[in-house]
Amino acid sequence: MSTGSAPPPLNIRCLTETPKDYGDYGKLLSPHPVDGEIAALLREVETFDRFPELIGALTPRVGWEALWVFARRAATFAVRRRDPELLRAGLVAIGVASRNSLDYRDELVALAMLWHSAGLLDLDAEEEVRAAAAKLPLFVGTARHAPPSEAEADRLTCWLERSPRNQSLAVMGLREGKDKSGFRYVQHL
């Protein structure tokens, strides 16, 4: 926490400006500098408990998509690097994105990937989801949006209520795969 002075405004440029086309960003098979920028932003937000500020700065069309794509990429790169912190950043990204996303189904695919990756990293997936959810504010309203319902605001822990089958990669149309860079998730539908 800061020692009395207000922290500088959050720089969310990595979520709103680069790369311009998040579809292409999501298709990159190797790490991209934006991955590191988003992870650093999430660490800053978490360190100084600035979640309401970040959530309030995002809209359904600006920023949330970058977090969703980052979470999917984090699931893959966490396994490749054996990096639990990257997996945790992916869970926090989904938790933040869920506050303003237009379609929760996008989050389910990323959550299935992160859930599976936690198992591949020998982590307790349920514990990781609960820890990420505990970091996030439950109710956040902005001038643009009404506060979400409790179920919408806590989509991470709602994931835990799904059956094991409905948490699986297969039900999301995914499977494990490999490419020249190593482990990756492959869509099979």
Secondary structure, 3 states (H helix, E strand, C coil): CCCCCCCCCCCCHHHHCCCCCHHHHHHCCCCCHHHHHHHHHHHHHHHCCCHHHHHHHCECCEEHHHHHHHHHHHHHHHHHHCCHHHHHHHHHHHHHHCCCCCCHHHHHHHHHHHHHHHHHCCCCHHHHHHHHHHHCCCCCCCCCCCCCCHHHHCHHHHHHCCCCHHHCCHHHCEEEEEECCEEEEEECC
